[in-house]
Amino acid sequence: MILVTGATGSVGSALLRELRLAGAAPVRGLTRDAGRASFPEGVEAVAGDLARADSLQAALEGARSLFLLSGMGAEAEVLASARRAGVEHVVLVSSITVQTHPHLAAAGANRAVERLLKDSGMAWTILRPTQFASNALWWARSIRGQGVVRAPYADIGLPAIHPADIAAVARAALTEPGHRGQTYALTGPECVTVRRQVSAIAAAAGREVAFTEISRDEAHRQMASFMGDETADAVLDLMGGDVNDELLKVRDTVARLTGAPARSFRQWAAENGAAFR
Ligand SMILES: NC(=O)c1ccc[n+]([C@@H]2O[C@H](COP(=O)([O-])OP(=O)(O)OC[C@H]3O[C@@H](n4cnc5c(N)ncnc54)[C@H](OP(=O)(O)O)[C@@H]3O)[C@@H](O)[C@H]2O)c1
């Protein structure tokens, strides 16, 4: 049995499809609201909250592999419960910031979870993806409402990754030999500026989208109101304020591990045009 956490999210939902297509072991998807989940046929929906390890007993029962998102709150207890329940291998979604921006608080938190997993006694595979293409959904409301994107760092291009490619690597790690004890930095196939992302979304949505570049200060004011000062600063650094060669580097990991080229931002936009209409 493979337990997939974040099963309603962008990576987890793609992973459920990948695992069903591969005809892998039985698959169970975790969500906090099993009544609302609509999983592919054959996937068992199970309720549980990663911030409360005591809620995961049913989810972990019989699980031998675990796909785990980092940053949900109670990783030490979740990993201890997984070990006690008989999980043998954990594939963890961490973040590339562990190696590109180790000084940031979020990177330190991910590094700590990686360490907990390595010390857990279970086999491990660590995925360190870069910025997700699906982060562009942040713009969906203003595109739908006003046909506009206002964002900083218009001409900085990062190698954003399609969430389905993270899922494809996770599927390989969960079902094929050779991935235990490995840490994989994952990126998309090319660097794409914010300006080009907006054009790709406009083309996919079949509508005009105006783009206005705003200053870091203006973006910070907007973001800090709902994520706080420190997180807003960190996110803005990663968007363009403090990028470095390691963050800008395009890696071939997805193609190497899955046998298929990494999907482009344009492809992600084409698949998600409806969200911006
Ligand atoms: N966005 C990026 O650029 C980026 C970059 C590197 C790493 N990451 C990592 O990627 C992960 C996010 O993946 P994603 O984009 O696929 O997710 P997503 O689409 O944002 O969806 C969030 C998922 O997490 C689940 N979740 C949230 N809180 C939970 C809790 N307390 N207990 C159980 N499940 C919970 C939600 O499930 P329910 O609502 O159904 O319970 C949902 O499936 C995070 O670990 C993040 O740190 C993101």
The ligand as an SDF file (V2000), in Angstrom:
LIG
                    3D

 48 52  0  0  0  0  0  0  0  0999 V2000
    4.9010   26.0680   -4.6410 N   0  0  0  0  0  0  0  0  0  0  0  0
    6.2170   25.9630   -4.7680 C   0  0  0  0  0  0  0  0  0  0  0  0
    6.8440   26.7100   -5.5450 O   0  0  0  0  0  0  0  0  0  0  0  0
    6.9650   24.9280   -3.9680 C   0  0  0  0  0  0  0  0  0  0  0  0
    8.3560   24.7970   -4.1530 C   0  0  0  0  0  0  0  0  0  0  0  0
    9.0380   23.8030   -3.4270 C   0  0  0  0  0  0  0  0  0  0  0  0
    8.3400   22.9660   -2.5680 C   0  0  0  0  0  0  0  0  0  0  0  0
    6.9900   23.1320   -2.4020 N   0  0  0  0  0  0  0  0  0  0  0  0
    6.2660   22.2060   -1.4870 C   0  0  0  0  0  0  0  0  0  0  0  0
    5.2290   21.5640   -2.1970 O   0  0  0  0  0  0  0  0  0  0  0  0
    4.1880   21.2200   -1.2940 C   0  0  0  0  0  0  0  0  0  0  0  0
    2.8450   21.6980   -1.8580 C   0  0  0  0  0  0  0  0  0  0  0  0
    2.5030   20.8050   -2.8770 O   0  0  0  0  0  0  0  0  0  0  0  0
    1.2610   21.0590   -3.8440 P   0  0  0  0  0  0  0  0  0  0  0  0
    1.4970   22.3270   -4.6360 O   0  0  0  0  0  0  0  0  0  0  0  0
    1.0090   19.8070   -4.5840 O   0  0  0  0  0  0  0  0  0  0  0  0
    0.0790   21.3400   -2.8260 O   0  0  0  0  0  0  0  0  0  0  0  0
   -1.1660   22.2960   -3.0590 P   0  0  0  0  0  0  0  0  0  0  0  0
   -1.6730   22.1310   -4.4480 O   0  0  0  0  0  0  0  0  0  0  0  0
   -0.8030   23.6520   -2.5310 O   0  0  0  0  0  0  0  0  0  0  0  0
   -2.2260   21.6420   -2.0610 O   0  0  0  0  0  0  0  0  0  0  0  0
   -1.9460   21.5250   -0.6860 C   0  0  0  0  0  0  0  0  0  0  0  0
   -2.1320   20.0480   -0.3020 C   0  0  0  0  0  0  0  0  0  0  0  0
   -1.6940   19.8550    1.0210 O   0  0  0  0  0  0  0  0  0  0  0  0
   -2.7240   19.2380    1.7590 C   0  0  0  0  0  0  0  0  0  0  0  0
   -2.6430   19.7100    3.1350 N   0  0  0  0  0  0  0  0  0  0  0  0
   -2.4760   20.9920    3.5640 C   0  0  0  0  0  0  0  0  0  0  0  0
   -2.4500   21.0220    4.9140 N   0  0  0  0  0  0  0  0  0  0  0  0
   -2.6210   19.7340    5.3290 C   0  0  0  0  0  0  0  0  0  0  0  0
   -2.6830   19.1300    6.6030 C   0  0  0  0  0  0  0  0  0  0  0  0
   -2.5860   19.8460    7.7400 N   0  0  0  0  0  0  0  0  0  0  0  0
   -2.8550   17.7830    6.6640 N   0  0  0  0  0  0  0  0  0  0  0  0
   -2.9900   17.0450    5.5340 C   0  0  0  0  0  0  0  0  0  0  0  0
   -2.9320   17.5790    4.2910 N   0  0  0  0  0  0  0  0  0  0  0  0
   -2.7440   18.9000    4.1990 C   0  0  0  0  0  0  0  0  0  0  0  0
   -4.0120   19.6100    1.0810 C   0  0  0  0  0  0  0  0  0  0  0  0
   -4.9470   18.5830    1.3350 O   0  0  0  0  0  0  0  0  0  0  0  0
   -6.4650   18.8010    1.8240 P   0  0  0  0  0  0  0  0  0  0  0  0
   -6.7820   20.2660    1.7180 O   0  0  0  0  0  0  0  0  0  0  0  0
   -7.2800   17.9410    0.8800 O   0  0  0  0  0  0  0  0  0  0  0  0
   -6.4710   18.2690    3.2150 O   0  0  0  0  0  0  0  0  0  0  0  0
   -3.5910   19.6260   -0.3890 C   0  0  0  0  0  0  0  0  0  0  0  0
   -3.6500   18.3430   -0.9570 O   0  0  0  0  0  0  0  0  0  0  0  0
    4.5350   21.8450    0.0430 C   0  0  0  0  0  0  0  0  0  0  0  0
    5.1630   20.8460    0.8480 O   0  0  0  0  0  0  0  0  0  0  0  0
    5.5550   22.9170   -0.3350 C   0  0  0  0  0  0  0  0  0  0  0  0
    6.4420   23.1930    0.7250 O   0  0  0  0  0  0  0  0  0  0  0  0
    6.2840   24.0720   -3.0870 C   0  0  0  0  0  0  0  0  0  0  0  0
  1  2  1  0
  2  3  2  0
  2  4  1  0
  4  5  1  0
  4 48  2  0
  5  6  2  0
  6  7  1  0
  7  8  2  0
  8  9  1  0
  8 48  1  0
  9 10  1  0
  9 46  1  0
 10 11  1  0
 11 12  1  0
 11 44  1  0
 12 13  1  0
 13 14  1  0
 14 15  2  0
 14 16  1  0
 14 17  1  0
 17 18  1  0
 18 19  2  0
 18 20  1  0
 18 21  1  0
 21 22  1  0
 22 23  1  0
 23 24  1  0
 23 42  1  0
 24 25  1  0
 25 26  1  0
 25 36  1  0
 26 27  1  0
 26 35  1  0
 27 28  2  0
 28 29  1  0
 29 30  1  0
 29 35  2  0
 30 31  1  0
 30 32  2  0
 32 33  1  0
 33 34  2  0
 34 35  1  0
 36 37  1  0
 36 42  1  0
 37 38  1  0
 38 39  2  0
 38 40  1  0
 38 41  1  0
 42 43  1  0
 44 45  1  0
 44 46  1  0
 46 47  1  0
M  CHG  2   8   1  16  -1
M  END
$$$$
